[in-house]
Amino acid sequence: MIKALILGLVEAASEFLPVSSTGHLIIVGDFLNFTGTRAETFEIFIQLGAILSVVWIYRERLLDLVINLDWDRKAQRLTLNLAIAFLPAAVLGLLLHQYITRYLFNPVSVAAALVAGGFAILLIERYARTGRVQSVEDITWKNALAVGIAQSMALFPGVSRSGATIMGGMLCGVSRFAATEFSFFLAIPTMFAATGYSLYKEWGSLTLADAPLFAVGFIAAFLGGLAVVRFLLVYVGQHSFAPFAWYRIGFGGLLLVYFHYHPWVGQGG
């Protein structure tokens, strides 16, 4: 149960910050010796807890979106933009899922992606010309497509879905706050689809005895997600993502050194 609690909190802390939840779960799971098919299914399941925290925080806006969809042009545009942004990763995920899972889900690949992503965030924070689009309702279909293409890069574990989508939005002129909110909204269909597909394929490997373990991880991810999302919404109003970039570089660099002296051997490794 302790492992489930730790991994649930890791999922919550890393899912919406630009540090890669998948990457951290792979690394922490490896150090906790919690690996294999059962562990992979558990990590997928607790992502539902994290995404439900976003649904809960934005429940009023989501309800308004659904109620007003048939007549409100802004609601229709936001829904269309979310669909546009969702498609690139959905298509590529279906095509490349087995390859990515087999060859890239390992701590060494994650560590390298953490470092590379950290430098990318620093460059984008320095040179991106943000601020032309101040709210998610003003995002254009071109902005949405750019964010969707950026999100597809997060299929590579360690890149970070939230980091890729936020940075992709900032690159095309969306303000840091609007890009962050759009990333949260986009996470809802993306993560429900990804977790639903993965759980459908892996559900047969679970037993009733796994229920307590999964429940602990799910609740920890949900409650932790509530705190992290609220923190990030306050943080992005006054700060850049540079501290997260330096964290990625430092943590990823240490991991690369560690695995240089302690070679990782595993499935697809």
Buried (B, 14 or more C-beta within 10 A) or exposed (E): EEBBBBBBBBBBBBBBBBBBBBBBBBBBBBEBEBBEEBBBBBBBBBBBBBBBBBBEBBEEBBEEBEEEEEEBEEBBBBBEBBBBBBBBBBEBBEEBBEEBBEEBBBBBBBBBBBBBBBEBBBEBBEEBEBEEBEBBBBBBEEBBBBBBBBBBBBBBBBBBBBBBBBBBBBBBBBBBBBBBBBBBBBBBBBBBBBBEBBBEEBEEEBEEEBEEBBBBBBBBBBBBBBEBBEEBBEBBEEEBBEEBBEBBBEBBBEBBEBBEEEEBEEEEE
